[in-house]
């Protein structure tokens, strides 16, 4: 089944170019990126409050044109040669990489935030956004080789890691109780400003 055949799920390229680097939590030279994970407490106009996993209520100001993106359930079968994925990994004692989550992107999003760079899902974790060159099925998951500009990585993906699809959402999905991932720029006064909210749809928790 082609999970990307519905054009409603395709983020227009012009919008994608503006919001996805932020939506993926890529730090910029101008500001420190803070990645907030938790549950929506409230959204009042541009004022979003998220209860983080440690119980703290974190206020975030959303830009007027903020993008709402949804994560929906996907499967290991969606990780196949030719697809563009993002996966957070941790380095094993033998220096190999093990995935802790996988996000599958539609073809129009191919290449966004491409590369291999530090992440914050565990000690020495990395994020790799790249194209799957090949995938070898195993008893406990699969091993993929991914390629990106200037590099290549071999990554083990255990069968029990969360796999999601990222699709355009609706701002109405950013509601109290929704699980969210909000990358925000930390301002000079310590406040947080964001242009994108990724929320879980149908009970899915964004695993980024």
MDTraj code that builds the backbone (N, CA, C; nanometers):
import mdtraj as md
import numpy as np

residues = "UNK UNK UNK UNK UNK UNK UNK UNK UNK UNK UNK UNK UNK UNK UNK UNK UNK UNK UNK UNK UNK UNK UNK UNK UNK UNK UNK UNK UNK UNK UNK UNK UNK UNK UNK UNK UNK UNK UNK UNK UNK UNK UNK UNK UNK UNK UNK UNK UNK UNK UNK UNK UNK UNK UNK UNK UNK UNK UNK UNK UNK UNK UNK UNK UNK UNK UNK UNK UNK UNK UNK UNK UNK UNK UNK UNK UNK UNK UNK UNK UNK UNK UNK UNK UNK UNK UNK UNK UNK UNK UNK UNK UNK UNK UNK UNK UNK UNK UNK UNK UNK UNK UNK UNK UNK UNK UNK UNK UNK UNK UNK UNK UNK UNK UNK UNK UNK UNK UNK UNK UNK UNK UNK UNK UNK UNK UNK UNK UNK UNK UNK UNK UNK UNK UNK UNK UNK UNK UNK UNK UNK UNK UNK UNK UNK UNK UNK UNK UNK UNK UNK UNK UNK UNK UNK UNK UNK UNK UNK UNK UNK UNK UNK UNK UNK UNK UNK UNK UNK UNK UNK UNK UNK UNK UNK UNK UNK UNK UNK UNK UNK UNK UNK UNK UNK UNK UNK UNK UNK UNK UNK UNK UNK UNK UNK UNK UNK UNK UNK UNK UNK UNK UNK UNK UNK UNK UNK UNK".split()
xyz = np.array([
    [0.0854, -0.1199, 0.0000],
    [0.0000, 0.0000, 0.0000],
    [0.0884, 0.1241, 0.0000],
    [0.0581, 0.2200, -0.0856],
    [0.1345, 0.3443, -0.0922],
    [0.0785, 0.4432, 0.0072],
    [0.1530, 0.4694, 0.1142],
    [0.1036, 0.5559, 0.2209],
    [0.1022, 0.7022, 0.1788],
    [0.1623, 0.7324, 0.0620],
    [0.1756, 0.8712, 0.0213],
    [0.0931, 0.9035, -0.1025],
    [-0.0026, 0.8166, -0.1388],
    [-0.0813, 0.8394, -0.2584],
    [-0.1832, 0.9504, -0.2399],
    [-0.2210, 0.9795, -0.1166],
    [-0.3202, 1.0829, -0.0903],
    [-0.2513, 1.2186, -0.0921],
    [-0.2839, 1.3010, -0.1925],
    [-0.2154, 1.4293, -0.2076],
    [-0.2388, 1.5212, -0.0903],
    [-0.3456, 1.4984, -0.0129],
    [-0.3714, 1.5822, 0.1039],
    [-0.2592, 1.5701, 0.2037],
    [-0.1860, 1.4589, 0.1996],
    [-0.0806, 1.4352, 0.2962],
    [0.0536, 1.4916, 0.2523],
    [0.0594, 1.5453, 0.1313],
    [0.1856, 1.5960, 0.0795],
    [0.2025, 1.7427, 0.1172],
    [0.3073, 1.7733, 0.1917],
    [0.3333, 1.9119, 0.2302],
    [0.3883, 1.9863, 0.1101],
    [0.3280, 2.0990, 0.0697],
    [0.3800, 2.1734, -0.0445],
    [0.5268, 2.2067, -0.0256],
    [0.6028, 2.1987, -0.1343],
    [0.7480, 2.2163, -0.1242],
    [0.7866, 2.3508, -0.0662],
    [0.7132, 2.4549, -0.1032],
    [0.7479, 2.5885, -0.0532],
    [0.7344, 2.5947, 0.0976],
    [0.6282, 2.5328, 0.1516],
    [0.6080, 2.5316, 0.2961],
    [0.7123, 2.4426, 0.3617],
    [0.7381, 2.3280, 0.2990],
    [0.8334, 2.2329, 0.3560],
    [0.9701, 2.2963, 0.3732],
    [1.0123, 2.3732, 0.2739],
    [1.1431, 2.4358, 0.2813],
    [1.1554, 2.5323, 0.3963],
    [1.0442, 2.5908, 0.4376],
    [1.0462, 2.6890, 0.5447],
    [1.0352, 2.6254, 0.6820],
    [0.9490, 2.5247, 0.6962],
    [0.9176, 2.4770, 0.8308],
    [0.9862, 2.3472, 0.8707],
    [1.0236, 2.2624, 0.7753],
    [1.0738, 2.1324, 0.8155],
    [1.2086, 2.1352, 0.8852],
    [1.3062, 2.2185, 0.8421],
    [1.4293, 2.2225, 0.9207],
    [1.4007, 2.2563, 1.0664],
    [1.3097, 2.3512, 1.0911],
    [1.2721, 2.3833, 1.2279],
    [1.1948, 2.2679, 1.2897],
    [1.1026, 2.2123, 1.2135],
    [1.0202, 2.1039, 1.2670],
    [1.1041, 1.9849, 1.3096],
    [1.2185, 1.9681, 1.2442],
    [1.3065, 1.8581, 1.2798],
    [1.4026, 1.8949, 1.3914],
    [1.3949, 2.0187, 1.4377],
    [1.4759, 2.0581, 1.5516],
    [1.6212, 2.0815, 1.5190],
    [1.6474, 2.1359, 1.4004],
    [1.7855, 2.1618, 1.3613],
    [1.8285, 2.2973, 1.4142],
    [1.9363, 2.2986, 1.4901],
    [1.9851, 2.4237, 1.5459],
    [2.0366, 2.5145, 1.4349],
    [2.0215, 2.6442, 1.4535],
    [2.0730, 2.7412, 1.3572],
    [2.1839, 2.8213, 1.4227],
    [2.2565, 2.8933, 1.3378],
    [2.3664, 2.9742, 1.3908],
    [2.3136, 3.0900, 1.4733],
    [2.1886, 3.1316, 1.4430],
    [2.1346, 3.2506, 1.5081],
    [2.0757, 3.2228, 1.6465],
    [2.0296, 3.1006, 1.6701],
    [1.9613, 3.0738, 1.7962],
    [1.9806, 2.9291, 1.8394],
    [1.9719, 2.9079, 1.9695],
    [1.9780, 2.7729, 2.0254],
    [1.8415, 2.7080, 2.0091],
    [1.8394, 2.5845, 1.9601],
    [1.7141, 2.5116, 1.9463],
    [1.6885, 2.4294, 2.0717],
    [1.5695, 2.4455, 2.1264],
    [1.5251, 2.3680, 2.2425],
    [1.4130, 2.2766, 2.1958],
    [1.4278, 2.1471, 2.2159],
    [1.3266, 2.0513, 2.1720],
    [1.2385, 2.0144, 2.2913],
    [1.1115, 2.0512, 2.2821],
    [1.0171, 2.0275, 2.3916],
    [0.9295, 1.9078, 2.3565],
    [0.9259, 1.8111, 2.4459],
    [0.8447, 1.6916, 2.4271],
    [0.7487, 1.6791, 2.5445],
    [0.6227, 1.6527, 2.5152],
    [0.5273, 1.6389, 2.6243],
    [0.3846, 1.6374, 2.5746],
    [0.2951, 1.6936, 2.6565],
    [0.1514, 1.6935, 2.6272],
    [0.1000, 1.8366, 2.6349],
    [0.0135, 1.8719, 2.5407],
    [-0.0427, 2.0070, 2.5398],
    [-0.1309, 2.0295, 2.6618],
    [-0.1029, 2.1371, 2.7338],
    [-0.1888, 2.1806, 2.8439],
    [-0.2954, 2.2744, 2.7894],
    [-0.2511, 2.3695, 2.7068],
    [-0.3449, 2.4655, 2.6502],
    [-0.2835, 2.5337, 2.5292],
    [-0.3712, 2.5852, 2.4414],
    [-0.3305, 2.6693, 2.3306],
    [-0.4289, 2.7845, 2.3245],
    [-0.3800, 2.9037, 2.3556],
    [-0.4634, 3.0235, 2.3577],
    [-0.4020, 3.1243, 2.2615],
    [-0.4600, 3.1327, 2.1416],
    [-0.4003, 3.2188, 2.0407],
    [-0.2640, 3.1660, 2.0003],
    [-0.1614, 3.2455, 2.0230],
    [-0.0249, 3.2032, 1.9891],
    [0.0494, 3.1471, 2.1099],
    [-0.0187, 3.1380, 2.2225],
    [0.0462, 3.0926, 2.3455],
    [0.0182, 2.9450, 2.3715],
    [0.1203, 2.8646, 2.3520],
    [0.1116, 2.7211, 2.3750],
    [0.1799, 2.6867, 2.5067],
    [0.1152, 2.6020, 2.5861],
    [0.1760, 2.5521, 2.7099],
    [0.1845, 2.4006, 2.6990],
    [0.3042, 2.3477, 2.7181],
    [0.3272, 2.2035, 2.7091],
    [0.3797, 2.1532, 2.8431],
    [0.3177, 2.0465, 2.8921],
    [0.3701, 1.9819, 3.0128],
    [0.4742, 1.8803, 2.9687],
    [0.5984, 1.9058, 3.0077],
    [0.7072, 1.8180, 2.9661],
    [0.7038, 1.6877, 3.0446],
    [0.7889, 1.5955, 3.0061],
    [0.7896, 1.4642, 3.0687],
    [0.8283, 1.4696, 3.2157],
    [0.8973, 1.5768, 3.2559],
    [0.9337, 1.5892, 3.3971],
    [0.8277, 1.6645, 3.4776],
    [0.7159, 1.6976, 3.4136],
    [0.6041, 1.7610, 3.4829],
    [0.6022, 1.9119, 3.4787],
    [0.7037, 1.9737, 3.4218],
    [0.7087, 2.1202, 3.4163],
    [0.6197, 2.1721, 3.3040],
    [0.5509, 2.2822, 3.3296],
    [0.4713, 2.3476, 3.2260],
    [0.5591, 2.4491, 3.1528],
    [0.5752, 2.4304, 3.0223],
    [0.6662, 2.5129, 2.9438],
    [0.5863, 2.6000, 2.8472],
    [0.5934, 2.7327, 2.8632],
    [0.5235, 2.8223, 2.7702],
    [0.6046, 2.8426, 2.6423],
    [0.5360, 2.8395, 2.5292],
    [0.6005, 2.8587, 2.3993],
    [0.5137, 2.9541, 2.3173],
    [0.5764, 3.0542, 2.2575],
    [0.5041, 3.1431, 2.1665],
    [0.5148, 3.0869, 2.0255],
    [0.3992, 3.0712, 1.9599],
    [0.3969, 3.0200, 1.8242],
    [0.3886, 3.1352, 1.7247],
    [0.4604, 3.1205, 1.6153],
    [0.4514, 3.2207, 1.5098],
    [0.3115, 3.2172, 1.4482],
    [0.2695, 3.3291, 1.3917],
    [0.1345, 3.3385, 1.3360],
    [0.1078, 3.2310, 1.2314],
    [0.2083, 3.1979, 1.1530],
    [0.1906, 3.1006, 1.0452],
    [0.2517, 2.9651, 1.0811],
    [0.2473, 2.9293, 1.2098],
    [0.3132, 2.8051, 1.2507],
    [0.2528, 2.6857, 1.1772],
    [0.3379, 2.5885, 1.1495],
    [0.2956, 2.4677, 1.0799],
    [0.2561, 2.3607, 1.1803],
    [0.1439, 2.2965, 1.1562],
    [0.1016, 2.1818, 1.2360],
    [0.1260, 2.0571, 1.1521],
    [0.2113, 1.9697, 1.2016],
    [0.2435, 1.8460, 1.1317],
    [0.2020, 1.7289, 1.2191],
    [0.1515, 1.6240, 1.1564],
    [0.1014, 1.5096, 1.2320],
    [0.1897, 1.3875, 1.2113],
    [0.2040, 1.3098, 1.3178],
    [0.2679, 1.1791, 1.3046],
    [0.1598, 1.0735, 1.3134],
    [0.1650, 0.9778, 1.2219],
    [0.0711, 0.8667, 1.2209],
    [0.1508, 0.7373, 1.2204],
    [0.0872, 0.6317, 1.2590],
    [0.1555, 0.5030, 1.2707],
    [0.2030, 0.4539, 1.1344],
    [0.3252, 0.4054, 1.1304],
    [0.3797, 0.3387, 1.0132],
    [0.4373, 0.2048, 1.0593],
    [0.4954, 0.1307, 0.9695],
    [0.5492, -0.0002, 1.0046],
    [0.6898, -0.0171, 0.9488],
    [0.7562, -0.1222, 0.9933],
    [0.8898, -0.1530, 0.9446],
    [0.8899, -0.1730, 0.7932],
    [0.7765, -0.2180, 0.7387],
    [0.7674, -0.2419, 0.5945],
    [0.7806, -0.1131, 0.5139],
    [0.7561, 0.0016, 0.5767],
    [0.7680, 0.1301, 0.5078],
    [0.9126, 0.1759, 0.4959],
    [1.0028, 0.1092, 0.5655],
    [1.1455, 0.1433, 0.5585],
    [1.2077, 0.0543, 0.4524],
    [1.2199, 0.1073, 0.3328],
    [1.2664, 0.0251, 0.2208],
    [1.3570, 0.1079, 0.1304],
    [1.4334, 0.0415, 0.0459],
    [1.5261, 0.1138, -0.0420],
    [1.4553, 0.2240, -0.1207],
    [1.5201, 0.3411, -0.1224],
    [1.4670, 0.4545, -0.1955],
    [1.3893, 0.5523, -0.1110],
    [1.3462, 0.5111, 0.0090],
    [1.2724, 0.6033, 0.0949],
    [1.3693, 0.6932, 0.1704],
    [1.3211, 0.8120, 0.2046],
    [1.4003, 0.9079, 0.2828],
    [1.3491, 0.9027, 0.4253],
    [1.4380, 0.8754, 0.5190],
    [1.3982, 0.8594, 0.6582],
    [1.4816, 0.9496, 0.7487],
    [1.4301, 0.9708, 0.8683],
    [1.5062, 1.0323, 0.9754],
    [1.5069, 0.9342, 1.0911],
    [1.6224, 0.9095, 1.1486],
    [1.6281, 0.8159, 1.2605],
    [1.7289, 0.8626, 1.3648],
    [1.6847, 0.8636, 1.4881],
    [1.7757, 0.8920, 1.5994],
    [1.8454, 0.7627, 1.6362],
    [1.9743, 0.7722, 1.6624],
    [2.0518, 0.6526, 1.6938],
    [2.1373, 0.6733, 1.8177],
    [2.1731, 0.5609, 1.8790],
    [2.2717, 0.5629, 1.9867],
    [2.3874, 0.4741, 1.9439],
    [2.5073, 0.5117, 1.9873],
    [2.6268, 0.4374, 1.9490],
    [2.6504, 0.3225, 2.0458],
    [2.6701, 0.2039, 1.9924],
    [2.6940, 0.0843, 2.0711],
    [2.8422, 0.0714, 2.1080],
    [2.8747, -0.0150, 2.2041],
    [3.0146, -0.0316, 2.2451],
    [3.1090, -0.0650, 2.1297],
    [3.0568, -0.1336, 2.0268],
    [3.1415, -0.1684, 1.9119],
    [3.1411, -0.0605, 1.8039],
    [3.0866, 0.0593, 1.8399],
    [3.0803, 0.1760, 1.7516],
    [2.9707, 0.1669, 1.6453],
    [2.8929, 0.0596, 1.6461],
    [2.7815, 0.0501, 1.5521],
    [2.6668, 0.1389, 1.6002],
    [2.5731, 0.1674, 1.5105],
    [2.4608, 0.2549, 1.5418],
    [2.3322, 0.1741, 1.5548],
    [2.2575, 0.2026, 1.6623],
    [2.1277, 0.1376, 1.6828],
    [2.0187, 0.2434, 1.6874],
    [1.9158, 0.2234, 1.6072],
    [1.8058, 0.3185, 1.5994],
    [1.7165, 0.3113, 1.7224],
    [1.6643, 0.4289, 1.7641],
    [1.5666, 0.4326, 1.8734],
    [1.4305, 0.4825, 1.8242],
    [1.4239, 0.5327, 1.7023],
    [1.2975, 0.5738, 1.6405],
    [1.3223, 0.6014, 1.4939],
    [1.2145, 0.5917, 1.4141],
    [1.2271, 0.6173, 1.2706],
    [1.1079, 0.7001, 1.2231],
    [1.1369, 0.8036, 1.1443],
    [1.0335, 0.8848, 1.0792],
    [1.0482, 0.8664, 0.9289],
    [0.9400, 0.8293, 0.8635],
    [0.9404, 0.8108, 0.7181],
    [0.8774, 0.9336, 0.6533],
    [0.9461, 0.9923, 0.5550],
    [0.8979, 1.1119, 0.4856],
    [0.8456, 1.0783, 0.3467],
    [0.7469, 1.1555, 0.3022],
    [0.6992, 1.1435, 0.1654],
    [0.8061, 1.1933, 0.0691],
    [0.7997, 1.1476, -0.0567],
    [0.9006, 1.1849, -0.1558],
    [0.9213, 1.3357, -0.1704],
    [0.8135, 1.4191, -0.1662],
    [0.8374, 1.5631, -0.1805],
    [0.9212, 1.6237, -0.0683],
    [0.9362, 1.5513, 0.0421],
    [1.0158, 1.6015, 0.1540],
    [1.1593, 1.5492, 0.1510],
    [1.1907, 1.4730, 0.0493],
    [1.3235, 1.4132, 0.0393],
    [1.4332, 1.5192, 0.0473],
    [1.5346, 1.4924, 0.1297],
    [1.6505, 1.5805, 0.1385],
    [1.6443, 1.6835, 0.2485],
    [1.5286, 1.6980, 0.3151],
    [1.5161, 1.7992, 0.4199],
    [1.6010, 1.7626, 0.5412],
    [1.6795, 1.8593, 0.5863],
    [1.7678, 1.8418, 0.7026],
    [1.8583, 1.7197, 0.6865],
    [1.8990, 1.6942, 0.5633],
    [1.9812, 1.5777, 0.5341],
    [2.1155, 1.5857, 0.6060],
    [2.1593, 1.4727, 0.6584],
    [2.2895, 1.4690, 0.7236],
    [2.2890, 1.3831, 0.8485],
    [2.3987, 1.3933, 0.9213],
    [2.4217, 1.3140, 1.0425],
    [2.4744, 1.4105, 1.1480],
    [2.3962, 1.4351, 1.2540],
    [2.4301, 1.5418, 1.3476],
    [2.3803, 1.5082, 1.4890],
    [2.4327, 1.5760, 1.5912],
    [2.3968, 1.5458, 1.7306],
    [2.2480, 1.5631, 1.7576],
    [2.1961, 1.4789, 1.8469],
    [2.0559, 1.4819, 1.8873],
    [2.0507, 1.4676, 2.0377],
    [1.9310, 1.4624, 2.0945],
    [1.9200, 1.4601, 2.2410],
    [1.8264, 1.3508, 2.2919],
    [1.8354, 1.2326, 2.2315],
    [1.7587, 1.1172, 2.2797],
    [1.8547, 1.0145, 2.3391],
    [1.9290, 1.0566, 2.4383],
    [2.0246, 0.9684, 2.5024],
    [2.1662, 1.0178, 2.4833],
    [2.2559, 0.9634, 2.5655],
    [2.3957, 1.0044, 2.5605],
    [2.4553, 0.9743, 2.4232],
    [2.5221, 1.0729, 2.3672],
    [2.5900, 1.0589, 2.2380],
    [2.4953, 1.0182, 2.1257],
    [2.3686, 1.0550, 2.1381],
    [2.2739, 1.0202, 2.0315],
    [2.2947, 1.1116, 1.9122],
    [2.2584, 1.0601, 1.7961],
    [2.2717, 1.1328, 1.6706],
    [2.1403, 1.1219, 1.5943],
    [2.1193, 1.2168, 1.5024],
    [2.0071, 1.2083, 1.4096],
    [2.0653, 1.1929, 1.2699],
    [2.0108, 1.0982, 1.1956],
    [2.0540, 1.0766, 1.0579],
    [1.9332, 1.0879, 0.9667],
    [1.9342, 1.1866, 0.8777],
    [1.8306, 1.2026, 0.7760],
    [1.8944, 1.1663, 0.6436],
    [1.8457, 1.0590, 0.5834],
    [1.9164, 1.0053, 0.4675],
    [1.8256, 0.9126, 0.3876],
    [1.8744, 0.8733, 0.2723],
    [1.8011, 0.7826, 0.1841],
    [1.8451, 0.6389, 0.2094],
    [1.7491, 0.5494, 0.2203],
    [1.7798, 0.4083, 0.2403],
    [1.8349, 0.3506, 0.1103],
    [1.9589, 0.3017, 0.1155],
    [2.0207, 0.2412, -0.0022],
    [1.9858, 0.0934, -0.0104],
    [1.9908, 0.0261, 0.1036],
    [1.9471, -0.1136, 0.1073],
    [1.9034, -0.1488, 0.2477],
    [1.8237, -0.2518, 0.2578],
    [1.7706, -0.2970, 0.3864],
    [1.7778, -0.4487, 0.3911],
    [1.8350, -0.5009, 0.5004],
    [1.8479, -0.6453, 0.5179],
    [1.7634, -0.6874, 0.6371],
    [1.6664, -0.7716, 0.6130],
    [1.5786, -0.8189, 0.7197],
    [1.6528, -0.9155, 0.8108],
    [1.6249, -0.9064, 0.9405],
    [1.6837, -0.9971, 1.0377],
    [1.5772, -1.0530, 1.1284],
    [1.6173, -1.1362, 1.2205],
    [1.5230, -1.1973, 1.3133],
    [1.4612, -1.0922, 1.4044],
    [1.5395, -0.9953, 1.4483],
    [1.4934, -0.8953, 1.5446],
    [1.4805, -0.7555, 1.4853],
    [1.4544, -0.7463, 1.3557],
    [1.4403, -0.6161, 1.2930],
    [1.5081, -0.6150, 1.1576],
    [1.5741, -0.5050, 1.1256],
    [1.6461, -0.4987, 1.0008],
    [1.7664, -0.4063, 1.0145],
    [1.8597, -0.4221, 0.9234],
    [1.9764, -0.3353, 0.9174],
    [1.9726, -0.2613, 0.7853],
    [1.9849, -0.1286, 0.7924],
    [1.9792, -0.0483, 0.6707],
    [2.1111, 0.0251, 0.6504],
    [2.1438, 0.0444, 0.5251],
    [2.2524, 0.1336, 0.4888],
    [2.1885, 0.2568, 0.4295],
    [2.2214, 0.3728, 0.4855],
    [2.1625, 0.4979, 0.4380],
    [2.2726, 0.5887, 0.3865],
    [2.2382, 0.6698, 0.2869],
    [2.3359, 0.7613, 0.2289],
    [2.2834, 0.9038, 0.2351],
    [2.3749, 0.9951, 0.2586],
    [2.3438, 1.1373, 0.2617],
    [2.4623, 1.2110, 0.2017],
    [2.4462, 1.3381, 0.1745],
    [2.5539, 1.4148, 0.1122],
    [2.6799, 1.4072, 0.1974],
    [2.7814, 1.3480, 0.1429],
    [2.9085, 1.3416, 0.2132],
    [2.9266, 1.2230, 0.3051],
    [2.8297, 1.1307, 0.3075],
    [2.8476, 1.0198, 0.3992],
    [2.7520, 0.9035, 0.3807],
    [2.7773, 0.8007, 0.4581],
    [2.6979, 0.6779, 0.4560],
    [2.7036, 0.6158, 0.5946],
    [2.5933, 0.5601, 0.6398],
    [2.5895, 0.4958, 0.7707],
    [2.5151, 0.3636, 0.7606],
    [2.5586, 0.2678, 0.8416],
    [2.4892, 0.1406, 0.8558],
    [2.4208, 0.1423, 0.9921],
    [2.2909, 0.1196, 0.9939],
    [2.2128, 0.1362, 1.1168],
    [2.1266, 0.0133, 1.1415],
    [2.1321, -0.0386, 1.2636],
    [2.0454, -0.1494, 1.3037],
    [1.9150, -0.0918, 1.3585],
    [1.8029, -0.1399, 1.3067],
    [1.6716, -0.0939, 1.3511],
    [1.5998, -0.2104, 1.4178],
    [1.5953, -0.2127, 1.5517],
    [1.5262, -0.3208, 1.6224],
    [1.3777, -0.3237, 1.5876],
    [1.3188, -0.4406, 1.5984],
    [1.1780, -0.4574, 1.5613],
    [1.0827, -0.3790, 1.6505],
    [1.1272, -0.3457, 1.7712],
    [1.0356, -0.2812, 1.8665],
    [1.0453, -0.1295, 1.8687],
    [1.1233, -0.0674, 1.7793],
    [1.1334, 0.0784, 1.7821],
    [1.0088, 0.1404, 1.7188],
    [0.9668, 0.2588, 1.7655],
    [0.8521, 0.3246, 1.7036],
    [0.8851, 0.3723, 1.5627],
    [0.7935, 0.3478, 1.4710],
    [0.8074, 0.3930, 1.3323],
    [0.6837, 0.4745, 1.2989],
    [0.7027, 0.5980, 1.2525],
    [0.5903, 0.6847, 1.2199],
    [0.6074, 0.7456, 1.0823],
    [0.4970, 0.7917, 1.0287],
    [0.4974, 0.8707, 0.9057],
    [0.4686, 1.0141, 0.9443],
    [0.5393, 1.1083, 0.8826],
    [0.5145, 1.2505, 0.9055],
    [0.4300, 1.3046, 0.7911],
    [0.3189, 1.3698, 0.8254],
    [0.2287, 1.4224, 0.7240],
    [0.1786, 1.5602, 0.7645],
    [0.1320, 1.6392, 0.6671],
    [0.0712, 1.7669, 0.7019],
    [-0.0475, 1.7436, 0.7929],
    [-0.0612, 1.8285, 0.8948],
    [-0.1719, 1.8147, 0.9879],
    [-0.2617, 1.9355, 0.9847],
    [-0.3334, 1.9542, 1.0927],
    [-0.4252, 2.0662, 1.1045],
    [-0.4056, 2.1278, 1.2419],
    [-0.4128, 2.2592, 1.2493],
    [-0.3912, 2.3260, 1.3778],
    [-0.4917, 2.2828, 1.4830],
    [-0.6066, 2.2339, 1.4380],
    [-0.7069, 2.1862, 1.5331],
    [-0.6597, 2.0614, 1.6069],
    [-0.5553, 1.9976, 1.5546],
    [-0.5004, 1.8799, 1.6216],
    [-0.4123, 1.9145, 1.7396],
    [-0.3722, 2.0420, 1.7476],
    [-0.2896, 2.0869, 1.8598],
    [-0.3848, 2.1297, 1.9712],
    [-0.4300, 2.0323, 2.0457],
    [-0.5329, 2.0563, 2.1466],
    [-0.4924, 1.9933, 2.2785],
    [-0.5572, 2.0340, 2.3860],
    [-0.5223, 1.9830, 2.5188],
    [-0.5216, 1.8305, 2.5192],
    [-0.4140, 1.7748, 2.5718],
    [-0.4015, 1.6300, 2.5810],
    [-0.3234, 1.5668, 2.4679],
    [-0.2986, 1.6421, 2.3608],
    [-0.2254, 1.5874, 2.2473],
    [-0.0764, 1.5763, 2.2801],
    [-0.0174, 1.4637, 2.2447],
    [0.1271, 1.4465, 2.2603],
    [0.1968, 1.5242, 2.1502],
    [0.2989, 1.6014, 2.1869],
    [0.3642, 1.6880, 2.0892],
    [0.5161, 1.6860, 2.1016],
    [0.5779, 1.7252, 1.9905],
    [0.7210, 1.7531, 1.9836],
    [0.7306, 1.8931, 1.9259],
    [0.7895, 1.9861, 2.0031],
    [0.7938, 2.1256, 1.9600],
    [0.9381, 2.1755, 1.9635],
    [1.0008, 2.1901, 1.8462],
    [1.1334, 2.2518, 1.8415],
    [1.1179, 2.4025, 1.8447],
    [1.1901, 2.4679, 1.9311],
    [1.1741, 2.6130, 1.9469],
    [1.3094, 2.6812, 1.9554],
    [1.3126, 2.8050, 1.9115],
    [1.4328, 2.8867, 1.9241],
    [1.4295, 2.9598, 2.0582],
    [1.5377, 2.9466, 2.1336],
    [1.5473, 3.0171, 2.2606],
    [1.5881, 3.1609, 2.2347],
    [1.5050, 3.2535, 2.2825],
    [1.5299, 3.3955, 2.2605],
    [1.6279, 3.4512, 2.3648],
    [1.6726, 3.5745, 2.3422],
    [1.7705, 3.6368, 2.4313],
    [1.7182, 3.6475, 2.5745],
    [1.5861, 3.6625, 2.5896],
    [1.5290, 3.6748, 2.7238],
    [1.4927, 3.5401, 2.7855],
    [1.5278, 3.4319, 2.7161],
    [1.5011, 3.2985, 2.7683],
    [1.3693, 3.2394, 2.7237],
    [1.2829, 3.3185, 2.6610],
    [1.1544, 3.2673, 2.6140],
    [1.1741, 3.1800, 2.4909],
    [1.0719, 3.1019, 2.4575],
    [1.0793, 3.0097, 2.3447],
    [0.9839, 3.0522, 2.2335],
    [1.0321, 3.0478, 2.1099],
    [0.9539, 3.0847, 1.9924],
    [0.9612, 2.9701, 1.8929],
    [0.8455, 2.9271, 1.8420],
    [0.8437, 2.8136, 1.7503],
    [0.7583, 2.8408, 1.6277],
    [0.7986, 2.7808, 1.5173],
    [0.7225, 2.7923, 1.3937],
    [0.6585, 2.6618, 1.3526],
    [0.6692, 2.5596, 1.4364],
    [0.6124, 2.4295, 1.4000],
    [0.5795, 2.3482, 1.5240],
    [0.4694, 2.2744, 1.5160],
    [0.4315, 2.1805, 1.6210],
    [0.4034, 2.0469, 1.5545],
    [0.4690, 1.9428, 1.6008],
    [0.4420, 1.8077, 1.5526],
    [0.3608, 1.7366, 1.6601],
    [0.2430, 1.6903, 1.6225],
    [0.1554, 1.6258, 1.7200],
    [0.1220, 1.4834, 1.6770],
    [0.0859, 1.4023, 1.7747],
    [0.0483, 1.2654, 1.7468],
    [-0.0987, 1.2559, 1.7080],
    [-0.1260, 1.1808, 1.6051],
    [-0.2618, 1.1612, 1.5575],
    [-0.3068, 1.0193, 1.5890],
    [-0.4329, 1.0070, 1.6302],
    [-0.4882, 0.8741, 1.6608],
    [-0.4081, 0.8007, 1.7671],
    [-0.3643, 0.8768, 1.8679],
    [-0.2952, 0.8147, 1.9808],
    [-0.1463, 0.7944, 1.9640],
    [-0.0922, 0.8332, 1.8496],
    [0.0511, 0.8176, 1.8256],
    [0.1279, 0.9250, 1.9027],
    [0.2376, 0.8874, 1.9631],
    [0.3249, 0.9814, 2.0322],
    [0.4444, 1.0112, 1.9428],
    [0.4683, 1.1371, 1.9063],
    [0.5857, 1.1689, 1.8234],
    [0.7125, 1.1175, 1.8902],
    [0.7888, 1.0320, 1.8237],
    [0.9036, 0.9697, 1.8902],
    [1.0346, 1.0438, 1.8768],
    [1.0345, 1.1593, 1.8072],
    [1.1598, 1.2293, 1.7791],
    [1.2316, 1.2742, 1.9068],
])
top = md.Topology()
chain = top.add_chain()
for i, resn in enumerate(residues, 1):
    res = top.add_residue(resn, chain, resSeq=i)
    for name in ("N", "CA", "C"):
        top.add_atom(name, md.element.get_by_symbol(name[0]), res)
traj = md.Trajectory(xyz[None], top)
